[in-house]
């Protein structure tokens, strides 16, 4: 993870996973206690609490790898663009003009996709 990613990340995935595990464990314990006390409403409430924790674990498990893969693809693409710029400069193109053209192409791409 780059320094920029670390600064923009609100909460680390491990923190969210830990909180979700606490929700799951407290939901299970609460269901057991309220079932023994014959409180159906309490057992349902704790069941929903545990289900929320489990759903959070599933969502984090799906999203985090996808985001990390996208970030890796972006870095690879950036390296490829930089290598292309260096090849053009080595072939005699003006570096500043090439970079201006690349920035314009990126901006045009952003506008066409709505970013």
Secondary structure, DSSP 8 states (H G I E B T S, - for coil): --HHHHHH-SS-HHHHHHHHHHHHHHHHHHHHHHHHTT-HHHHHHHHHHHHHHHHHHHHHHHHHHHHHHHHHHHHHHHHHHHHHHHHHHHTT--HHHHHHHHHHHHHHHHHHHT-
